Amino acid sequence: MTTSPPQVNGHRRPLPVITDWQAFLAAPAEEPAVAATAPETQTEPAADPVAEAKADAIRTKAYADAEEQRARAEAEAEAARIKAEAEAKAAEIKAVEEARKLKLANDKVAARALEEQKARDARIAESERRRAAAERGQQEDERAHQEQQQAAAAAEADVAKATKTWRKYAIAFYAVCAIVALPVQIAAFWDRDAPWLVIAPLMLEGAALVVTKGAAAAVAANRPHWHYRTVAWVFAFIAAGINLKHGLDAFDPATAFGTAFASLAGPGVWDLHEHGRIRRRDGVPTRRERRAAKKAAERAAKEKAAAKLFEAERQAHLENAARDAASKLDADRRQLFPKVHEHALKLAADLGETAITPAIWKQAKLDVDGAMPGESDEILRMRNRAAAKVEAARLNKPVSTLGDKASPQRASQIPGPKKPRVYNPPARPGRRRPGDTPKYVEAARKQASIAAKNASTEEQK
């Protein structure tokens, strides 16, 4: 015997109301029609009480079976629904959590990529800025170098032009002086009986000119030149003496002194020209340069003395500051750590130190407090309390229950994530026996398994 399904088209089907037990029994077979010839006065057979009782029993059993099957089907459907809802809820929670984690991961990756891009852009911008600054500096250096070279070239050109002009003027003045001095010398050596003596003045002036050229060659070749210049001046004085003597004897004093001056002026001007070349070649500073160098040396000496005085004052200030800091530190230690300070003084005296060094203070701190400087029993307790508060704030739990490993919301029969299952039910009067606890239905057992799995996953995360 079968029962109708509990649901039809998604709606619960109402149970039929049994008003006539005959509806659930097989219809009696039709009796053959009574022969027309049967007498109408025939009476019906009497009802059988045993058959009716059996029929009632069959109907009752069929109804009970149908009710049991319906209840079983409803229980299975309800369990399946609960299981499906639990699985859907768990899948939804897992999907939401995975989506949240994926979003956080994507946000972190995007933020890291954005930061890396910003850092890359900043590095590129800094590199471009440095490159541009380096290029500008190089261009400015090249421009300054070119300007310096141009200025140096212009100065050299001016010097070369001035030197050339000065050389030409010196030679021209030497020639003019020789022309002025030669007539008196020739008159001094003129003799009708010995006319060849007029060659002597020419030889004297020529010798002076030749020796002057030798001095110039010696200067150019960076060789000794003083003897050339001495010989040239000897010839010049000889010519001047001849002009002065003959001028006074044969002519007037003006002619004598003029020609004598001409004999000395030409070689003298040329010697001045060579003297300038020699000093420029040897790098001898001028009077202005010597005066500027002297002023610079005096200024450097003053600056050195001022710097030395400043350094001495700075060192004295640093020593005073260090002394004051050491005194303040010793006073603070004496006030805040009297026992440690007293023991440190004993250690310093025992070790031969005049002051409490860091090593002595460290040893004294270990001896008295049993901890390194910066630590003590109070500091460690305060640090532990602060760490417990931070951990409680991070886990959103009260500080008093932070050390509890088991959650008060978890049943004792659900194992923890990393501990073996320990069955520790609450104490009840009497002794417990195996199997005295009613078993969970299928849906509740699966839901408990899902809850335990989720709790293990959360603890691992």
Disulfide bonds with the S-S distance in Angstrom:
none
